[in-house]
Amino acid sequence: VGPIFSLDTFIVNLADQGGNRYLRVTMDLELGNPELEAEVSLRLPQVRDSILMILPTKRFEDISTVQGKISLRDEILEKINGYLAKGKITSIYFKEFVVQ
């Protein structure tokens, strides 16, 4: 297990018809090496922006299953790792995942 970088909570509207559902998600990033923490901190605006661009495109049915959550995790992981030069984020852990 690598170092963990905690992100603040995200709250977004989902792309469902009517726009009356929202997602509240909190996640931790597992870093491939300790030196990556400084780069992630520096790139935090891009990291948060990427996540905020992905989350509201999802519908409830896209993220309501385990497979949907895994797909979301993989999509976020791929996007964030595209910004990093000193290593990779190896995993994302959802600490909170609430749809209402």
Wavefront OBJ file of the C-alpha trace (Angstrom):
o trace
v 0.000 0.000 0.000
v 1.357 3.382 -1.025
v 0.869 6.765 0.613
v -2.725 8.025 0.735
v -3.778 11.492 -0.464
v -7.250 12.530 0.726
v -9.477 14.704 -1.429
v -12.258 16.974 -0.224
v -15.857 15.887 -0.744
v -17.465 16.427 -4.140
v -21.194 17.179 -4.493
v -22.597 17.245 -8.033
v -25.917 16.915 -9.803
v -26.247 13.732 -11.815
v -27.191 13.737 -15.498
v -30.562 12.075 -14.866
v -33.704 13.414 -16.514
v -35.045 16.298 -14.441
v -31.720 16.864 -12.660
v -33.136 16.094 -9.221
v -30.510 13.552 -8.108
v -27.128 14.413 -6.744
v -23.990 12.527 -5.842
v -21.867 13.161 -2.776
v -18.538 11.370 -2.981
v -15.344 11.478 -0.934
v -12.274 9.608 -2.086
v -8.653 8.893 -1.291
v -5.901 8.480 -3.851
v -3.260 5.809 -3.323
v 0.047 7.149 -4.621
v 2.619 4.983 -6.350
v 5.468 6.648 -4.431
v 5.902 9.208 -1.634
v 7.389 11.837 -3.971
v 4.097 11.970 -5.867
v 2.353 13.742 -2.982
v 4.032 17.052 -3.817
v 3.078 16.764 -7.494
v -0.545 15.880 -6.693
v -0.714 18.868 -4.329
v 0.641 21.100 -7.082
v -1.803 19.651 -9.612
v -4.797 19.688 -7.250
v -6.728 22.254 -9.329
v -6.445 20.004 -12.406
v -7.297 16.905 -10.369
v -10.427 18.466 -8.875
v -11.457 19.969 -12.222
v -11.124 16.594 -13.962
v -13.253 14.884 -11.349
v -15.842 17.673 -11.486
v -16.021 17.300 -15.267
v -16.556 13.519 -15.073
v -19.008 13.129 -12.175
v -21.924 15.249 -13.497
v -21.955 13.299 -16.778
v -23.063 10.145 -14.956
v -26.625 8.981 -14.490
v -27.838 7.044 -11.477
v -28.014 3.851 -13.510
v -24.364 4.325 -14.571
v -23.054 4.353 -10.988
v -25.626 2.343 -9.011
v -23.899 -1.024 -9.523
v -20.517 -2.250 -8.352
v -19.380 -2.448 -11.977
v -20.519 1.139 -12.520
v -18.476 2.344 -9.566
v -15.436 0.423 -10.815
v -15.831 2.001 -14.263
v -16.106 5.457 -12.695
v -12.998 4.804 -10.610
v -11.068 3.653 -13.701
v -12.153 6.701 -15.711
v -11.068 9.110 -12.973
v -7.791 7.235 -12.459
v -6.925 7.385 -16.166
v -7.710 11.093 -16.398
v -5.716 12.093 -13.297
v -2.708 9.957 -14.201
v -2.529 11.844 -17.499
v -1.428 14.934 -15.538
v 1.324 13.271 -13.531
v 4.978 12.963 -14.555
v 6.681 11.654 -11.396
v 4.581 8.529 -10.951
v 1.052 7.212 -11.029
v -1.917 6.946 -8.738
v -2.361 3.228 -8.240
v -5.886 3.200 -6.857
v -8.831 5.311 -5.795
v -10.786 4.440 -2.672
v -14.311 5.732 -2.197
v -14.798 6.713 1.461
v -18.293 8.082 0.903
v -20.612 7.451 -2.050
v -24.170 8.731 -1.569
v -26.777 9.302 -4.257
v -29.956 11.104 -3.331
l 1 2 3 4 5 6 7 8 9 10 11 12 13 14 15 16 17 18 19 20 21 22 23 24 25 26 27 28 29 30 31 32 33 34 35 36 37 38 39 40 41 42 43 44 45 46 47 48 49 50 51 52 53 54 55 56 57 58 59 60 61 62 63 64 65 66 67 68 69 70 71 72 73 74 75 76 77 78 79 80 81 82 83 84 85 86 87 88 89 90 91 92 93 94 95 96 97 98 99 100
